[in-house]
Amino acid sequence: MNLTGVYVLYAIIRMLKFSFISFLIFVLSAVVFSKSHPVIRTEIKDENGRKVEYMYIDGIKVHETDPKKQPFPPVVSPKPHDAHVAKPPEGAIVLFDGTPEKVKNWTSRNGQPTKWKLINGALESVRGCGPLLSKKEFGSCNLHVEFATPNEVQGEGQGRGNSGVFLMGLYEVQILDSYNNTTYPDGQCGALYGRAKPLVNACRPPGEWQSYDITFDRPRFNKKGKVTRKAKFHVIHNGHVIHDNLEITGGTGWRGHHAVSAYKKHGDKGPIKFQDHGNPVRFRNIWIVAIND
Ligand code: MG
């Protein structure tokens, strides 16, 4: 509600000879209402005899492909690699530095050693081998990750260079080859999958090393399982801010073509997870600073 709205309400109240207290209650209600955005709406549609879930965030359909309704983020030039920013700061845990020793920091989903390949100091996902998970678990943190989508361009849309960085094993910052490759903006490289598109498209060409610097504030839940503080992301992709202290409205798990998961109560920590989406995406120089909160 804007100032004009508040003034109109006040005028109405005066006409009705309500007290100043009533006016105050109206204003407070307006403030509370305005903070309840973004609005999530879901609906179930019957499509060819199947129930299909649709989700809308502030009126925009999840995975909307119509640029009139969900415009593409502007393409910007990635900033040069910053060796200082890429260096683990004091107090950081180096999760991977290209050596076989650090591969031991990682595991597959079943707890067995990962089958991802160590090639020239990078860990490369292997189709069908499942995700790569850190053995250590983290909640809120600062995470630096470098990644490269395949040199050889294959597929299109979500099928080109797809992987992802999952905080607490749950909340995905999408990895995709979004260099001259369009898909739904809330699923392109840098998207908080299904929840928020990146502010800009700062992708480098296929095969080139790129960086994410992610500050993650974990969500909190009460005893009943209701989220009391939403997860917050500040993400820098190749030197550009692509999410500016953004609270996400729920989870990022795939629930269908137009819906993602809601918040579901979990613990205070979880693994860092990289997705095997069938494309050989490489990772290197991964470090983390845990934030104890
Ligand atoms: Mg992905």
Boltz pocket constraint, residues with backbone or C-beta under 6 A from the ligand:
constraints:
  - pocket:
      binder: B
      contacts: [[A, 162], [A, 163], [A, 164], [A, 174], [A, 175], [A, 275], [A, 277]]
      max_distance: 6.0
